Amino acid sequence: MRFFAIGDLHLSFTKPVDPGNWETTAEHKPMGCFGNGWEHHYRKIYHNWLQQVAREDLVLIPGDISWAMKLPETRYDFDYIAKLPGTKVLVQGNHDYWWQSISKVRAVLPSGSYALQNDSITFGDITVAGTRGWLCPNDRQFTEHDQKIYRREVLRLEMSLQSIEERRRWLVVMLHYMPTNDRHEKNEFIELMQQYGVDICIYGHLHGQAAHNMRLPDEKWGIKFHLVSADFLNFCPKLII
């Protein structure tokens, strides 16, 4: 089993997807408006995914999965994800407004897909914990309103890590947001990861060259960091282990 990651799929299909006939694809929010690189991005993801990922592999998807506003509207997005090989593990992104109670989310997930919320999951030598995350204190965009959400997400990560019954060879944390502010200052997310001996942190959310340049170094505080937003990876799942 190999371990890949890619986030920010930003799917919005309004009918079943036919990879043999992409011209019939219909979306309610085409991503081409965010730059030429995003034009028909779902085709790139599909092609690259099939080239890289095998059925026995694991793929982490750290949020911003679907533009749907309500859970039933994710139907065709998850049908598309189900066509892709590998076991998938998901956390919520800031645009996943459809994400309701975890029981309802899990009820609609296709076979081989798992959603994390206040818990963790293990496959072979890899244990995955995670939560959405949020803007961190002292970030340029951080406001008083963000403090409450930040604290809640720190507690959710702690619950996720506490849920681990047996430590395996690799402990991975998956967040949607980068786990520091734009100055890369240490905070409670990092302290928790150090406390529990996290090896790898996967995150997405950052789009565009300026945001990509803001990413964390590949290793800091004894943790390996991977930015895996789809556009940063040129829409190709990244091999982590």
TALINGI-V856939 format. One record per pair of residues at least 12 apart in sequence whose ideal C-beta (glycine too) atoms are under 8 Angstrom apart, sorted by sequence separation. I is the first residue (numbers start at 1). J is the second residue. If there is no record, write none. Layout:
i: [I I]
j: [J J]
This chain:
i: [13 14 65 66 105 116 134 161 215 226 13 14 102 116 118 137 160 13 14 116 117 135 136 175 179 226 12 27 102 116 134 135 212 11 12 65 102 134 157 12 25 212 215 12 22 134 157 10 90 134 61 133 173 212 10 22 132 206 131 179 201 203 207 90 92 200 201 203 204 206 208 74 88 89 90 91 132 133 179 199 200 201 202 203 204 205 207 17 59 65 73 87 88 89 90 91 92 131 171 173 178 198 199 200 201 203 204 207 86 87 88 89 90 91 131 171 172 175 177 200 202 204 206 19 59 61 63 71 87 89 130 171 172 173 174 175 176 178 194 10 57 58 59 60 61 62 63 65 67 69 70 71 82 129 171 172 173 174 175 176 177 178 193 194 13 57 58 59 60 61 62 63 64 68 69 71 81 82 131 170 171 172 173 174 176 194 55 56 57 58 59 60 61 63 64 66 68 78 82 130 167 170 172 193 10 11 53 54 55 58 62 63 64 65 78 79 82 129 161 190 53 54 63 64 66 78 81 89 129 157 164 182 184 9 53 63 71 75 184 190 46 50 71 74 129 154 158 49 50 78 129 154 157 161 186 9 49 72 87 153 178 180 184 46 49 71 127 161 178 179 29 42 46 94 118 154 178 202 6 28 89 91 92 93 117 127 142 91 92 119 120 127 200 91 118 119 120 127 136 140 200 118 122 126 129 130 133 135 136 139 140 6 120 125 126 127 129 130 132 133 134 136 138 139 116 119 120 122 124 125 126 127 128 129 130 131 132 133 136 137 139 118 125 127 128 129 130 132 133 136 138 122 126 128 133 135 138 4 4 136 178 137 2 136 2 9 4 6 7 136 3 4 5 6 7 8 10 11 12 1 2 3 4 5 6 7 8 9 10 11 12 1 2 3 4 5 7 8 9 10 11 12 133 1 3 5 7 9 10 116 17 16 15 14 17 13 16 17 13 19 12 58 11 13 17 13 129 9 58 60 62 172 11 63 129 11 133 170 9 130 4 94 91 93 94 91 92 8 10 89 91 7 93 94 60 62 64 93 62 63 60 62 126 1 1 3 1 62 64 62 63 64 60 62 63 62 3 60 3 5 7 34 35 59 60 52 53 45 51 52 48 48 49 52 48 49 41 48 41 44 45 44 45 44 38 37 41 7 7 8 35 5 7 8 37 7 8 10 5 7 8 9 6 7 8 5 7 8 6 6 6 6 6 5 6 4 5 4 4 5 3 4 2 3 3 2]
j: [25 26 77 78 117 128 146 173 227 238 26 27 115 129 131 150 173 27 28 130 131 149 150 189 193 240 27 42 117 131 149 150 227 27 28 81 118 150 173 29 42 229 232 30 40 152 175 29 109 153 81 153 193 232 31 43 153 227 153 201 223 225 229 113 115 223 224 226 227 229 231 98 112 113 114 115 156 157 203 223 224 225 226 227 228 229 231 42 84 90 98 112 113 114 115 116 117 156 196 198 203 223 224 225 226 228 229 232 112 113 114 115 116 117 157 197 198 201 203 226 228 230 232 46 86 88 90 98 114 116 157 198 199 200 201 202 203 205 221 38 85 86 87 88 89 90 91 93 95 97 98 99 110 157 199 200 201 202 203 204 205 206 221 222 42 86 87 88 89 90 91 92 93 97 98 100 110 111 160 199 200 201 202 203 205 223 85 86 87 88 89 90 91 93 94 96 98 108 112 160 197 200 202 223 41 42 84 85 86 89 93 94 95 96 109 110 113 160 192 221 85 86 95 96 98 110 113 121 161 189 196 214 216 42 86 96 104 108 217 223 80 84 105 108 163 188 192 84 85 113 164 189 192 196 221 45 85 108 123 189 214 216 220 83 86 108 164 198 215 216 67 80 84 132 156 192 216 240 45 67 128 130 131 132 156 166 181 131 132 159 160 167 240 132 159 160 161 168 177 181 241 160 164 168 171 172 175 177 178 181 182 49 163 168 169 170 172 173 175 176 177 179 181 182 160 163 164 166 168 169 170 171 172 173 174 175 176 177 180 181 183 163 170 172 173 174 175 177 178 181 183 168 172 174 179 181 185 52 53 185 227 187 53 187 54 61 57 59 60 189 57 58 59 60 61 62 64 65 66 56 57 58 59 60 61 62 63 64 65 66 67 57 58 59 60 61 63 64 65 66 67 68 189 58 60 62 64 66 67 174 76 76 76 76 79 76 79 80 77 83 77 123 77 79 83 80 196 77 126 128 130 240 80 132 198 81 203 241 81 202 86 176 174 176 177 175 176 93 95 174 176 93 204 205 172 174 176 205 175 176 174 176 241 123 124 126 126 202 204 203 204 205 202 204 205 228 170 228 172 174 176 207 208 237 240 236 237 230 236 237 234 235 236 239 236 237 230 237 231 234 235 235 236 236 231 231 235 202 203 204 231 202 204 205 234 205 207 230 226 228 229 230 228 229 230 228 230 231 230 233 235 236 237 237 238 237 238 238 239 240 239 240 239 240 241 241]
